[in-house]
Amino acid sequence: MSRIQTYYLIGNLLTADSNPERREDIIKSLQSPTLNWPLFIATGSNHLVLQTIYFKLQEQKLTEYVPSEVLAHLKNVSDLNERRNTKIIQQVISINTLLVSHGIVPLYLKGVGNIIDGLYSNIAERIMHDIDLLVPDEQWETSADILINNGYQERKQYDMATRTKTMHYPILFRPGTIASLEIHRLPVNYMYADTLGVLEVWQDKKLVEGNLSCYVMSDRHKIIHSFIHAQLHHEGQLYAKVFLRILYDLLLLSKREDLEAVFTGMNKYHKQAASCLSVMNKTFGIKKSGKSDLKSGSRVFLIRHDINLRTWVVNRSTFLAIKIFRAYFKLPFRAIADKELRTSLIKRLLDRKWYAQHLNSYRRHV
């Protein structure tokens, strides 16, 4: 079974509960002698959905069609993530209690926000890297000071001169805790503030039900934020890549909000949003009724996305070609006319630690 067939098999598994008619096809694929189980695990791991696959196999009573050693690995990943997420939520409660005691009520973003808002059927369904929270701009530095005075440390020193273009405070960590912390003053990079403004986010916020005194984004804003973060800020659109974790989040959010309506309202990035929606529909086998209104850019993106799925060599080569061109040709030319960018580039080049971080950005690419 090829890379692309494995990818779409996982897509079918993630939506097996809402598409019972695909059950026989899924069983046939799981029993296929051509199914490469190491590739299956690698694909699920690269897309950060192995733990979700395990829950879907359990829910749909498909575990008997999976080799015992594969199932044991999936269960282990799920168990580890459940323990990790439990500790992260305990850390969130501690952070939240501390900030609220100082009159600051945070709004939680991304994975933490989705979990405390009950988006998933199980706390272990979402892999989380860190804790992202948004606080009012006038309380931003105060929030960081409170946490630093309570044991958190800066990974990098805060530069007040960069405040107006800073999305979040330098990453904070506390020895003995499991997750690092990003305190945001803006929900997205300032470049995308006209698409998801901070005032709009605060106005449409949702109060979390239960004892935790905090907020999360409205479901509409969660959709927009997921798209901007993955496809624009982290350049998934540029490289024709959409992680299954993001698509699965959007799928769950589509049960609360009409994705097409939300994306249609994104005038500036409508074409890019349509591309992301097209990939989601194809990945999960969602058939849209009526004539397709996909733009040519969406079709091109789908083709590029499938080509990347078919072969690792093309995927990697395309990534390297684009990254090298942008980093070593386009950016230096832009810096000639942009004093602020020029200053930032010089600062990076003089920082020895930056070189290791830069090399790691190549290694992290799937």
Steps between C-alpha positions, in 0.01 A plus 500: 500500500646835393561809714197678361273195546617473861421867556145463368448181702579701814261769378226235473579371848472848651148534356386138540244594767313736265536280190395144596463410131881505470550235767544209257751694291696590814507138615614390156783756507606405854515134394683571176838322474636811328433723802838617628445532875827690571393753234150513655650581842748750355224682310274518806790615714616768254145636486461480882189278493624157620311535828184600311532196275507279809174646629332459162607137475355439845177691440430320172605157632777469241782400734481132400621593150819663627815302591540471877840673504360796301199527729725486807708785358191710428369437851833596652503829305143570614575418864813715501313792346215465749745520791680796340176689425371436852814664638471789252140568605609494865768752406237712322284499814798615705587778254138606473451514876811714537401750229137525612618576854668808348188604309608357162260258326677323210361368174651165398597429141563197277521153658444604860203715398348213302541253786350717772217589260414130461576470129639147533337184632815424703767723652768288327372565147711813451878516523608831656842657485451799731243719672379802302296767674384847405477785749392865454779709351524728802551195726747322274833588663337489844389140434854402405643670812251314723598163354873581510464597866342159556777285358468533122809592300556664161661294225594826332514850646204724422585798278253783564606673177331225297170516691278638224582210268518231767223240505599329826743550784825297477428137591482438874575173675506382857728217616292204611204581274426320175409776254649833402279807488425769243320813623339670202399862457378421148328176390695495172805668352440873443510434123164319528338733754257632238361146460486408869514810718565486872200721588270276296633192679433652842152618400394152378676299772332201668493447874622151593236294676592361842730620775784630283460878476626576150402545137554331165447628147162479331476196271509726195823657620648159582451404135662819370782476754579137410517590132718807550734328743555187291464618142625858509719553806666156471477514120305182431345682204839581353625141524162338408485320833208462743548291814231246580489635855382837364253339261356290783460810719320676214281194448391507866444876486289455185243326721458833682549751218461497121861491379413614150313803636789591730761463226286689246508796737880508488516728197875558503589131533192342343698314233743357755216405735317331210816296435513383861130411494548307174776290657282430804207391284718271290690357797183410686293412194251781557282547193358848449161518333452722198753637255851550636600864537867425558734750346787391276742573785323242714536236231869580460547473876326160504729374225811625681374352827450157341841512330661570838313203647611264225873537542724615783771607252275753324363616834844560644649648182216749460531607862876554475478688169237743628667549840846560351366750246304696762768493771814564298378700199164669557547601867842671458366705208198608706733599784678753275193723499359406842707639788310310771540170313867576438558563871318177587709297253826641633390421855428140400832456323687623807315253726683167507195316631299606196706282265403181684135606506516575127640154420233339717230670292616285207508178705147550632345494155307181425 
